[in-house]
Amino acid sequence: MADALTVGTEVRLPLGGRRVGGWVLGLSDQATVEIALKPIAKLRGAGPEPDLIDLAGWAAWWWTSKRATFLRSASAPRAVPVTAGRAGAPPGRAPAPSGVVLPAGAGFHVIERPPADDPTPFVAAAAQAGPTLVIVPTVARAEVLAGRLRRAGADAALLPGDWAAARAGRAGVVVGTRAAAWGPCPGLAAVVVLDAHDEGLTSEGAPTWGAVAVAAERARRAAVPLYALTPCPTVELLAGGALTPAPPGRRREGWPITELIDRRHDDPRLGLWSDRLVRLVRNQDRVACILNRTGRVRLLGCAACGELARCEVCQAAVTAPAPGHLLCPRCGHERPALCTRCDSTRLKTLRIGVSRAREDLERLAGRPVGEVTASTGELPGTDLLIGTSALLHRLDPRAGVGAVAFVDFDQDLMAPRVRAAEQALALAALAGRIVRGRRGRLLIQTRLPDHPVVNAVISADPTLALDGEEDLRRTLGLPPFGAVAVVHGEAAAGWVSRLEGVDVAGPNNQGRWLVKAGRRADLCNALAAEPRPTAGTLRVAVDPTDY
């Protein structure tokens, strides 16, 4: 096997009476250990490119994890025969598009493009320099982009299915989702990240690694440009590179016509449904309503004494999944629907969920309404839909949705999360793509009409949403001007107490500790210096998206 072995090759090794998988991390003419060595049992096939081996080591330190976690992402889903160099002629590439000018030179380039813009010309322009790696948030968008590039004449490899072709250098453009940040692309000349603000590019589970950060480090090591395309630049993206704004005319055309419903002076008896929204759902053919609250009833109060309905065990607000029944979403405690203060059974609804909202909307619109949440299987066939933000991710922009209405946009604006404003703007941008820019309509119901995010959407200028965000993050020492990690688990209390050189706060009511440092490197060094406990669970999420 000696001639076929290179750094990154996948092999099978004898260990404990069985064969286990591994990667070649280095080669040497002499053994550096004084123990009996066993021969490699089998050559499995081609593995990650050699430069990704070192990159995986960096990622393991950056996100406090194991190198093998990232090497698995960089490996083929199935065994791929070892090949040497390029096979045949250089891969084809799409013709250079006219009117697309990308910033020159290596580095991190943030390019603002409206939500309705087709990114294919930008990818084709970047690919003129040579093999290009393209990372997108969803499988559907990756498939569409790869198809468009192929029709334009480019040899595009869609990961993970075309991993072997990409590894052999037979692709001019390599396209994939988050894991494509570790995808093979010999002779890498440029990296493009589409919708670089999208949280789908960041892993929700530990390690909470982000494709943008991995791609940026990979591009830096290869001395090639990274183009981060986004309709709504974030503070983190702008801290990484300079912004190239969209042309004013193109920016205006790429955002939808937005109608603002100021509900500060509405009659409270109208509930969630303003007169304008009711007219919209009655007269518009295809409408998607967004309400980011699952369940039927999310908050109740006693009609007799005014006491909020809370859990007897943990004091959290209880929900009503069914009439006459209360459930605590935090600890799971169940009890009958009555007030713990005065024993009254008359409970009034203060905040409804999407299931109850569907019932009300169906009566108001006079037609069937489909409900969509993250757990929904097949998309309902009705023209009028209501659901959580999962509905926006499920809708196809080619389906001809005429309008998207945010029923309670304030819930997204005022969410108790550091990135609440950026996440709310991202939802509005996604809605703008669904209605395809100026072809459709976006309706926002709010009691915060002067909020920077609302102004940004109405003005079609996403940079307005960042007003005050940078100063706030800098003052609080939050990313990108500081580093944080959220720690929880059975062994968390003892483990965080031994950390040195960082600030530790907690635990909160969910048993989580917040670890902070002035620099990311200081945080990573502190977390890496403390060995993991041998007993009990421990989860360390470095810079998660939901804290």
C-alpha positions in Angstrom: 0.0 0.0 0.0 3.0 2.3 0.4 2.7 3.9 -3.0 -1.0 4.7 -2.5 -0.8 6.1 1.0 -0.8 9.9 1.4 -1.8 12.2 4.1 -5.6 12.1 4.5 -6.0 8.5 3.1 -8.7 6.5 4.8 -7.5 3.1 6.2 -8.7 0.2 8.3 -6.7 -0.7 11.4 -6.6 -3.7 13.7 -7.6 -2.7 17.2 -9.0 -4.8 20.0 -9.8 -7.8 17.8 -11.7 -5.8 15.2 -11.0 -3.4 12.4 -11.7 0.3 12.9 -11.5 3.2 10.5 -8.9 6.0 10.6 -7.0 8.6 8.6 -3.3 9.0 7.8 -2.2 12.1 9.6 1.4 12.0 8.6 4.2 9.9 7.0 7.6 9.0 8.3 10.5 6.8 7.3 11.1 5.7 10.9 8.8 4.8 13.8 8.9 7.3 16.6 7.5 5.0 19.3 9.2 2.1 21.1 6.3 -0.3 20.9 5.4 -3.1 18.5 3.6 -1.8 15.5 0.9 -3.6 13.5 0.5 -3.3 9.7 -2.5 -1.4 8.3 -5.3 -3.9 7.6 -6.8 -2.3 4.6 -6.7 0.7 2.4 -10.3 2.1 2.4 -9.8 4.8 -0.2 -9.3 8.5 -0.8 -9.8 10.8 2.1 -9.7 14.5 2.8 -7.1 16.7 1.1 -3.9 17.1 3.1 -4.6 20.7 3.9 -7.9 19.8 5.6 -6.1 17.6 8.1 -4.5 20.7 9.7 -7.7 22.6 9.3 -9.6 20.0 11.3 -7.0 20.4 14.1 -7.7 24.1 14.1 -11.5 23.6 14.2 -11.2 21.1 17.1 -9.5 23.8 19.1 -11.8 26.6 17.9 -14.9 24.8 18.9 -13.6 22.6 21.7 -14.2 19.3 20.1 -12.3 16.3 18.6 -10.5 16.4 15.3 -12.3 13.2 14.2 -15.6 15.0 14.2 -14.5 17.3 11.4 -12.5 14.7 9.5 -15.8 12.7 9.2 -17.4 15.8 7.6 -14.4 16.0 5.2 -14.6 12.4 4.2 -16.5 10.6 1.4 -19.9 9.1 2.4 -18.8 5.9 0.7 -15.4 4.4 -0.1 -13.8 6.1 -3.1 -10.8 4.5 -4.9 -7.5 6.4 -4.6 -6.9 8.4 -7.7 -3.9 10.5 -8.7 -4.3 14.0 -10.0 -6.7 15.3 -12.6 -8.4 13.0 -14.9 -8.6 14.2 -18.5 -9.1 17.7 -19.7 -9.6 20.6 -17.3 -13.2 20.9 -16.1 -15.6 23.2 -18.0 -16.8 26.5 -16.6 -19.7 28.8 -17.3 -19.1 31.8 -19.5 -18.2 35.0 -17.7 -21.3 37.0 -16.9 -21.6 40.6 -18.0 -22.1 43.3 -15.4 -20.8 41.3 -12.4 -17.6 42.7 -10.9 -16.2 41.0 -7.8 -13.7 42.5 -5.4 -10.2 41.5 -6.4 -7.6 39.8 -4.3 -7.5 37.4 -1.4 -9.4 38.1 1.8 -13.0 38.2 3.2 -15.4 40.1 1.0 -19.0 40.7 2.1 -21.3 41.4 -0.9 -24.8 42.6 -0.3 -27.4 41.3 -2.7 -31.2 41.6 -2.4 -33.2 38.5 -1.5 -34.7 38.0 -4.9 -31.4 38.1 -6.8 -30.2 35.1 -8.7 -26.7 34.2 -7.3 -25.7 32.1 -10.3 -23.9 35.0 -12.2 -21.8 35.7 -9.1 -20.8 32.1 -8.7 -19.9 32.0 -12.5 -17.8 35.1 -12.1 -15.9 33.8 -9.1 -15.3 30.5 -11.0 -13.4 32.3 -13.8 -10.3 32.2 -11.5 -10.4 28.4 -11.2 -11.9 25.6 -9.0 -14.5 27.2 -6.7 -16.2 25.9 -3.6 -19.8 27.1 -3.1 -21.6 26.7 0.2 -25.4 27.2 0.5 -27.8 26.8 3.5 -30.2 24.2 2.1 -30.1 21.1 -0.1 -32.9 22.5 -2.4 -30.9 25.6 -3.2 -27.7 23.6 -3.8 -29.5 21.4 -6.3 -31.0 24.4 -8.1 -27.6 26.2 -8.3 -25.8 23.1 -9.5 -28.4 22.6 -12.2 -28.2 26.1 -13.5 -24.4 26.0 -13.6 -24.4 22.8 -15.6 -26.9 24.2 -18.1 -24.5 27.1 -18.5 -21.7 24.8 -19.4 -19.8 24.4 -16.1 -18.7 21.0 -14.7 -20.5 21.3 -11.3 -20.1 18.7 -8.6 -23.0 18.5 -6.1 -21.9 17.1 -2.7 -22.1 14.6 -1.2 -23.1 12.5 -4.2 -20.3 13.8 -6.5 -17.6 13.6 -3.9 -15.4 11.3 -5.9 -15.5 13.6 -9.0 -14.7 16.6 -6.9 -11.8 14.8 -5.1 -10.3 13.8 -8.5 -10.4 17.4 -9.7 -13.0 16.8 -12.4 -15.3 19.7 -11.2 -14.9 23.4 -11.9 -17.4 24.3 -9.2 -18.1 22.2 -6.1 -21.5 22.9 -4.5 -23.0 21.7 -1.2 -24.6 22.6 2.1 -22.8 23.3 5.4 -20.6 20.2 5.3 -19.3 21.4 1.9 -17.0 23.8 3.9 -14.9 20.5 4.3 -15.6 19.4 0.7 -12.7 18.4 -1.7 -11.7 21.1 -4.2 -8.1 20.5 -5.5 -6.5 23.7 -6.7 -9.0 25.9 -4.8 -9.1 29.4 -6.3 -12.2 30.9 -4.6 -14.8 30.3 -2.0 -18.4 31.6 -2.3 -20.9 31.4 0.6 -24.5 32.2 -0.3 -26.8 33.7 2.4 -23.8 33.9 4.7 -26.1 35.2 7.5 -28.3 32.1 7.5 -28.2 30.1 10.8 -28.5 26.9 8.7 -24.8 27.3 8.1 -24.1 26.8 11.8 -24.5 23.5 13.6 -27.1 23.5 16.3 -25.5 20.6 18.2 -22.1 20.6 19.8 -19.7 21.3 18.4 -21.5 24.5 17.2 -19.2 25.0 14.2 -20.0 27.4 11.5 -19.4 26.9 7.8 -18.6 30.6 7.3 -15.8 30.5 9.9 -14.4 27.2 8.4 -14.5 28.6 4.9 -12.9 31.8 5.9 -10.0 30.0 7.6 -9.6 27.7 4.6 -9.6 30.5 2.2 -7.0 32.4 4.3 -4.7 29.4 4.4 -5.0 29.0 0.7 -4.6 32.7 0.0 -7.7 32.9 -2.1 -10.8 35.2 -1.9 -13.9 34.4 0.0 -17.1 36.0 -1.2 -19.9 36.1 1.4 -23.2 37.0 -0.4 -26.0 38.1 1.8 -29.2 40.3 1.7 -28.7 41.3 5.4 -25.1 41.6 6.6 -24.5 40.8 10.3 -22.2 42.4 12.8 -20.0 39.3 12.6 -19.7 39.4 8.8 -18.9 43.0 8.8 -16.2 42.5 11.4 -14.6 39.9 9.1 -14.4 41.9 5.9 -15.4 45.1 4.0 -18.9 45.5 2.7 -19.7 45.9 -1.0 -23.3 47.3 -1.0 -25.9 46.5 -3.6 -26.6 49.3 -6.2 -29.5 51.4 -4.9 -31.8 50.6 -7.8 -31.1 46.9 -7.7 -31.5 46.9 -4.0 -35.0 48.4 -4.2 -36.1 46.0 -6.9 -34.9 43.0 -5.0 -37.0 43.7 -1.8 -40.8 43.3 -1.8 -43.3 46.1 -1.4 -43.8 46.3 2.4 -46.9 47.3 4.1 -46.6 48.3 7.8 -49.6 47.8 10.1 -49.1 49.9 13.3 -51.1 48.2 16.0 -50.4 50.6 18.9 -53.9 52.2 18.7 -55.9 49.1 17.6 -58.8 47.8 19.6 -57.4 45.1 21.9 -60.5 43.0 21.1 -59.3 42.5 17.6 -56.6 40.2 18.9 -54.0 39.2 16.3 -56.1 40.1 13.4 -56.1 43.7 12.1 -58.7 44.8 9.6 -56.0 45.1 6.9 -54.8 41.5 7.4 -58.3 40.2 7.3 -58.9 41.9 4.0 -55.7 40.5 2.7 -56.5 36.8 3.5 -60.0 37.2 2.0 -58.9 38.7 -1.3 -55.4 37.5 -2.0 -55.1 34.1 -3.7 -52.0 32.6 -2.0 -51.0 34.0 1.4 -48.5 32.7 4.0 -49.0 34.0 7.6 -46.1 33.7 10.1 -46.6 33.3 13.8 -43.6 31.9 15.7 -45.5 30.3 18.5 -46.3 26.6 18.4 -49.2 24.9 20.2 -52.7 26.1 20.8 -52.5 28.4 23.8 -49.1 29.8 25.1 -50.2 32.0 28.0 -53.2 32.1 30.2 -54.5 34.2 33.1 -57.2 33.8 35.6 -60.4 35.7 34.7 -61.3 36.0 38.4 -58.2 37.3 40.1 -55.8 38.0 37.2 -53.1 35.6 38.3 -50.9 34.2 35.4 -51.2 30.4 35.0 -47.9 29.0 36.1 -46.3 25.7 36.9 -46.5 24.6 40.5 -43.1 22.9 40.2 -40.8 25.3 38.3 -43.0 28.5 38.1 -42.8 28.6 34.3 -45.8 29.8 32.2 -48.0 26.8 31.3 -49.7 26.1 28.0 -53.0 24.6 27.2 -52.5 21.8 24.6 -56.2 20.8 25.0 -59.3 22.2 26.7 -59.3 21.7 30.5 -55.7 20.6 30.5 -52.5 22.5 31.4 -48.9 21.5 30.6 -45.5 23.0 31.6 -43.2 23.1 28.6 -40.1 23.3 30.8 -40.5 20.4 33.3 -43.5 18.5 31.8 -45.7 18.8 34.9 -49.4 18.4 34.1 -52.5 19.6 36.0 -56.2 20.5 35.4 -57.1 23.9 34.1 -57.7 25.9 37.3 -56.1 28.9 39.0 -53.6 27.9 41.8 -54.5 31.1 43.7 -58.3 31.2 43.8 -59.2 27.7 42.3 -61.2 29.4 39.6 -61.7 27.3 36.4 -62.3 30.5 34.3 -59.0 31.0 32.5 -58.7 33.5 29.7 -56.3 33.3 26.8 -53.6 35.9 26.8 -51.4 34.6 24.0 -52.4 32.0 21.4 -50.3 29.6 19.4 -50.3 28.8 15.8 -52.9 25.9 16.2 -55.5 28.2 17.8 -54.6 31.0 15.3 -55.4 28.6 12.4 -58.9 28.1 13.8 -59.5 31.8 14.1 -58.0 32.6 10.7 -60.2 29.9 9.0 -63.3 31.6 10.4 -62.2 35.1 9.4 -61.1 34.1 5.9 -64.0 31.8 5.1 -61.8 29.2 3.5 -59.5 26.3 4.5 -56.2 27.1 6.3 -53.2 24.8 6.4 -50.9 24.7 9.4 -47.2 24.2 9.1 -44.6 23.8 11.9 -41.2 22.1 12.0 -42.9 18.8 12.7 -45.3 19.0 9.7 -44.8 16.3 7.0 -46.2 17.1 3.6 -47.1 20.7 2.9 -50.9 21.3 3.0 -52.5 21.9 -0.4 -54.4 25.0 0.7 -53.8 28.5 -0.8 -53.9 30.1 2.7 -51.2 28.8 5.1 -50.2 29.8 8.7 -47.2 28.5 10.5 -43.9 29.2 12.3 -40.8 30.3 10.5 -40.5 26.7 9.3 -43.2 27.6 6.7 -40.9 30.1 5.1 -38.2 27.5 4.7 -40.6 25.0 3.2 -42.2 27.3 0.6 -40.8 27.3 -2.9 -40.3 30.8 -4.4 -41.5 29.3 -7.8 -44.9 28.4 -6.2 -46.3 31.9 -6.8 -47.0 33.1 -3.2 -48.6 36.5 -3.5 -48.1 37.8 0.0 -46.4 36.9 3.3 -47.8 38.4 6.5 -46.0 38.5 9.9 -48.9 38.3 12.3 -46.8 39.3 15.4 -43.4 40.6 14.3 -42.7 42.0 17.7 -42.2 38.6 19.1 -39.2 38.2 16.7 -37.9 41.7 17.3 -38.0 41.4 21.1 -37.0 37.8 21.5 -34.6 37.3 24.5 -31.6 36.5 22.3 -28.5 38.4 21.4 -29.1 38.0 17.7 -32.8 38.7 17.8 -32.6 41.8 15.5 -30.5 40.0 12.9 -32.7 36.9 13.0 -35.9 39.0 12.5 -34.3 40.7 9.5 -33.3 37.3 8.1 -36.9 36.2 8.3 -38.0 39.3 6.4 -35.4 38.7 3.7 -36.5 35.1 3.3 -40.1 36.3 3.0 -38.8 38.7 0.3 -37.4 35.7 -1.6 -40.6 33.8 -1.3 -42.7 36.6 -2.9 -39.8 37.2 -5.4 -39.1 40.9 -4.7 -41.4 43.5 -6.1 -43.7 40.9 -7.6 -45.3 40.2 -4.2 -46.2 41.9 -1.0 -44.9 41.8 2.6 -47.2 42.8 5.5 -45.8 43.4 8.9 -48.0 43.9 12.0 -46.1 45.6 14.9 -46.3 47.9 17.8 -42.7 49.0 17.2 -42.9 50.8 13.9 -39.7 52.7 14.5 -37.6 49.7 15.2 -34.3 49.6 13.1 -35.3 46.3 11.6 -38.7 47.6 10.5 -37.1 50.7 9.0 -34.5 48.5 7.2 -37.3 46.4 5.6 -39.4 49.3 4.5 -36.4 51.2 3.2 -34.9 48.2 1.5 -31.6 49.1 3.2 -30.5 46.2 5.5 -27.6 48.2 7.0 -30.2 50.3 8.9 -31.0 47.2 11.1 -27.4 47.4 12.5 -28.0 50.8 14.1 -26.7 50.4 17.7 -26.0 46.7 17.4 -22.2 47.1 17.1 -22.0 49.5 20.1 -24.2 47.2 22.2 -22.1 44.1 21.4 -18.8 46.0 22.0 -20.1 47.3 25.4 -21.3 43.8 26.5 -18.2 42.1 25.2 -20.2 39.8 22.9 -19.1 38.3 19.6 -17.4 39.5 17.5 -15.9 41.8 20.2 -15.6 39.0 22.7 -16.1 35.3 23.0 -18.7 33.2 24.8 -19.5 29.6 25.4 -22.6 28.0 27.0 -21.9 25.0 29.2 -24.4 22.6 30.7 -24.8 18.9 31.8 -24.4 16.8 34.9 -20.6 17.5 35.2 -20.8 21.2 34.2 -20.8 22.7 37.7 -17.5 21.2 38.7 -15.9 21.6 35.3 -16.6 25.4 34.9 -15.3 26.0 38.5 -11.9 24.8 37.4 -11.6 27.1 34.3 -8.9 29.7 34.5 -8.5 33.1 32.8 -12.2 33.4 31.9 -15.4 34.9 33.4 -18.1 32.4 34.5 -21.7 33.3 35.2 -24.5 31.0 36.2 -26.2 28.8 36.4 -29.5 30.2 35.0 -32.9 28.6 35.5 -32.1 26.1 32.8 -28.9 24.9 34.5 -26.6 26.6 32.0 -23.3 28.5 32.6 -22.0 31.3 30.4 -18.3 31.5 30.0 -16.8 34.7 28.6 -13.4 36.0 27.5 -12.1 39.1 25.8 -10.7 37.2 22.8 -11.7 33.9 21.1 -8.2 32.5 21.4 -8.2 33.1 25.2 -11.5 31.3 25.5 -10.4 28.3 23.4 -7.1 28.0 25.3 -9.0 28.0 28.6 -11.5 25.4 27.5 -8.8 23.2 25.9 -6.6 23.3 29.1 -9.3 21.7 31.3 -9.6 18.0 30.7 -13.1 16.7 30.1 -14.7 14.8 33.1 -14.7 11.1 32.9 -18.2 10.8 34.6 -21.4 12.7 33.8 -22.5 14.5 30.7 -20.9 17.8 29.6 -21.9 19.9 26.6 -19.9 22.9 25.5 -21.4 25.2 22.8 -18.9 27.8 21.7 -20.7 30.9 20.3 -24.1 29.2 19.7 -26.7 31.0 17.7 -29.5 30.9 20.3 -28.0 32.4 23.5 
